[in-house]
Amino acid sequence: MRHRIIVLGAGYTGAIVAGRLAKRLRREDVAITLVNAEPDFVERVRMHQLATGQDLSPRPFSEMFAGTGVELRLAKVTGVDVDGKTVAVVDAKGAEELPYDTLVYALGSGWNAEGVPGVAEHAYEIAGRPGALRLRERLARLDAGQTVVVVGGGLTGLEAATEIAEARPDLDVALAAGGGLGDWLSPKGREHLRKVVGKLGITVHEHAAVTGVEADSVVTADGTSIPAAVTVWTTGFAVHPIAKASALEVTGTGQIVVDETMRSVSHPDVYAVGDAAMVMGPGDKPLRMSCASGIPTAWQAAGAIAARLTGGKLPNTPLRYFNQCISLGRKEGLIQYVTADDRAVGAVLTGRPAAVYKEVVCKGAAWGVANPTFGLPTRRRRVTRERAAAGSAVKSLA
Ligand SMILES: Cc1cc2nc3c(=O)[nH]c(=O)nc-3n(C[C@H](O)[C@H](O)[C@H](O)COP(=O)(O)OP(=O)(O)OC[C@H]3O[C@@H](n4cnc5c(N)ncnc54)[C@H](O)[C@@H]3O)c2cc1C
């Protein structure tokens, strides 16, 4: 019987794990199923572009995985039973349970609407495609002079505010940041950010913790009410509640706790990657939810699973940061170079070259998903019978 590997989620990380495993393991030995709710790859890093009316290249999985041996299952994951080793899915035909021997959990994250009254009811978001399309439709209906308030001064908030201001110079765009504008950046980075934000005419509310969202305004901690025809909520991402509802060991926020091979510390048949995983990075700091650090976790997990099944050497993929690539509209950008643990250093790249750099990074990330094995040896390794045996053999190789 073939060893059944199920990968949940075909985003930046899950698609890479599935593609890499298919390239490394023989089809007679493993059955790889990739479960995803949507039929095409969504470039989450471009959701602010989608929201402002730009069209993204279609990337159907049927083309991406053609001939790879990966079976694509279009379905919504509704639960995981890590003791019974099954995944509950539902599709147009109904509900089903899929049994696995090895599970890779890569369901990513969505927006975080918890904690502030009115967010879920009144705010818009760009953490995924449905949210971005809803905002796109709303922005298109706004008249000149109406106000859009982007709440959240992190990377996503900066990208959203600048993209909207550039695409719709007729709107009044504001940014509400909990701290100072770009206060984690280097002095040169902050200076450039202020210059671009000023040129785009964005009103910045600094140290403005938003404590409530109404239909036509946001309210800050000091009681100030900022008018907002549209509020865009970008205060961070939250993981889907599926892992937390299972017996897996998770953090308070629901991320799966994994070891350095991305294997669950509580259930060795389960691996977690990307936003869904709590991974310790350099300086004993958890990696932030990003492609920058998520993609290497996918390489590490795929390498570790293949090694454990074939008796190979466990990989040691470096998990570290090099830069933060921030788009500031289509014509401007900021590349902030950072230490391995993501702290800004003095060097930055700005202006048009930074915008081009960021575009190359986004294209490269999508290309890497479609070509997950670039640079890997093409030889598929044999899975030994006892290692392929469900669960126990995999555990015994720990
Ligand atoms: C606007 C924006 C800009 C960003 N910019 C950057 C950037 O510049 N650099 C950077 O490093 N990171 C950036 N990020 C963050 C980055 O996109 C995420 O960290 C990354 O997508 C995480 O990858 P992932 O594979 O863990 O999850 P995802 O890419 O979210 O993939 C998860 C997959 O699981 C599927 N799925 C989810 N739930 C279910 C379910 N129940 N059933 C079936 N399928 C399901 C989804 O459809 C999706 O295909 C940005 C994010 C946003 C929203």
PDBQT file of the ligand as one rigid body, heavy atoms in Angstrom, charges set to zero:
ROOT
HETATM    1  C1  LIG A 401      -1.818  42.173   1.176  1.00  0.00    +0.000 C 
HETATM    2  C2  LIG A 401      -0.740  41.236   1.666  1.00  0.00    +0.000 A 
HETATM    3  C3  LIG A 401       0.582  41.532   1.377  1.00  0.00    +0.000 A 
HETATM    4  C4  LIG A 401       1.595  40.695   1.817  1.00  0.00    +0.000 A 
HETATM    5  N1  LIG A 401       2.882  40.991   1.496  1.00  0.00    +0.000 NA
HETATM    6  C5  LIG A 401       3.859  40.166   1.889  1.00  0.00    +0.000 A 
HETATM    7  C6  LIG A 401       5.211  40.439   1.517  1.00  0.00    +0.000 A 
HETATM    8  O1  LIG A 401       5.503  41.436   0.857  1.00  0.00    +0.000 OA
HETATM    9  N2  LIG A 401       6.169  39.581   1.913  1.00  0.00    +0.000 N 
HETATM   10  C7  LIG A 401       5.881  38.462   2.649  1.00  0.00    +0.000 A 
HETATM   11  O2  LIG A 401       6.806  37.723   2.981  1.00  0.00    +0.000 OA
HETATM   12  N3  LIG A 401       4.621  38.166   3.027  1.00  0.00    +0.000 NA
HETATM   13  C8  LIG A 401       3.610  38.995   2.657  1.00  0.00    +0.000 A 
HETATM   14  N4  LIG A 401       2.315  38.710   3.013  1.00  0.00    +0.000 N 
HETATM   15  C9  LIG A 401       2.044  37.534   3.865  1.00  0.00    +0.000 C 
HETATM   16  C10 LIG A 401       1.961  36.258   3.032  1.00  0.00    +0.000 C 
HETATM   17  O3  LIG A 401       1.033  36.405   1.985  1.00  0.00    +0.000 OA
HETATM   18  C11 LIG A 401       1.556  35.078   3.904  1.00  0.00    +0.000 C 
HETATM   19  O4  LIG A 401       2.414  35.005   5.022  1.00  0.00    +0.000 OA
HETATM   20  C12 LIG A 401       1.647  33.785   3.086  1.00  0.00    +0.000 C 
HETATM   21  O5  LIG A 401       0.670  33.794   2.068  1.00  0.00    +0.000 OA
HETATM   22  C13 LIG A 401       1.468  32.551   3.971  1.00  0.00    +0.000 C 
HETATM   23  O6  LIG A 401       1.582  31.425   3.177  1.00  0.00    +0.000 OA
HETATM   24  P1  LIG A 401       0.813  30.080   3.603  1.00  0.00    +0.000 P 
HETATM   25  O7  LIG A 401       1.129  29.050   2.595  1.00  0.00    +0.000 OA
HETATM   26  O8  LIG A 401       1.068  29.782   5.030  1.00  0.00    +0.000 OA
HETATM   27  O9  LIG A 401      -0.740  30.465   3.525  1.00  0.00    +0.000 OA
HETATM   28  P2  LIG A 401      -1.606  30.996   2.304  1.00  0.00    +0.000 P 
HETATM   29  O10 LIG A 401      -0.764  31.566   1.231  1.00  0.00    +0.000 OA
HETATM   30  O11 LIG A 401      -2.650  31.828   2.920  1.00  0.00    +0.000 OA
HETATM   31  O12 LIG A 401      -2.284  29.666   1.749  1.00  0.00    +0.000 OA
HETATM   32  C14 LIG A 401      -3.265  28.959   2.474  1.00  0.00    +0.000 C 
HETATM   33  C15 LIG A 401      -4.075  28.121   1.481  1.00  0.00    +0.000 C 
HETATM   34  O13 LIG A 401      -4.996  27.334   2.213  1.00  0.00    +0.000 OA
HETATM   35  C16 LIG A 401      -6.285  27.443   1.635  1.00  0.00    +0.000 C 
HETATM   36  N5  LIG A 401      -7.268  27.247   2.692  1.00  0.00    +0.000 N 
HETATM   37  C17 LIG A 401      -7.425  27.993   3.806  1.00  0.00    +0.000 A 
HETATM   38  N6  LIG A 401      -8.388  27.472   4.573  1.00  0.00    +0.000 NA
HETATM   39  C18 LIG A 401      -8.858  26.383   3.915  1.00  0.00    +0.000 A 
HETATM   40  C19 LIG A 401      -9.842  25.394   4.220  1.00  0.00    +0.000 A 
HETATM   41  N7  LIG A 401     -10.556  25.405   5.340  1.00  0.00    +0.000 N 
HETATM   42  N8  LIG A 401     -10.029  24.386   3.321  1.00  0.00    +0.000 NA
HETATM   43  C20 LIG A 401      -9.277  24.318   2.191  1.00  0.00    +0.000 A 
HETATM   44  N9  LIG A 401      -8.333  25.215   1.864  1.00  0.00    +0.000 NA
HETATM   45  C21 LIG A 401      -8.123  26.240   2.725  1.00  0.00    +0.000 A 
HETATM   46  C22 LIG A 401      -6.314  28.838   1.032  1.00  0.00    +0.000 C 
HETATM   47  O14 LIG A 401      -7.295  28.907   0.003  1.00  0.00    +0.000 OA
HETATM   48  C23 LIG A 401      -4.889  28.968   0.514  1.00  0.00    +0.000 C 
HETATM   49  O15 LIG A 401      -4.770  28.438  -0.785  1.00  0.00    +0.000 OA
HETATM   50  C24 LIG A 401       1.278  39.534   2.575  1.00  0.00    +0.000 A 
HETATM   51  C25 LIG A 401      -0.051  39.227   2.858  1.00  0.00    +0.000 A 
HETATM   52  C26 LIG A 401      -1.061  40.064   2.410  1.00  0.00    +0.000 A 
HETATM   53  C27 LIG A 401      -2.500  39.706   2.708  1.00  0.00    +0.000 C 
ENDROOT
TORSDOF 0
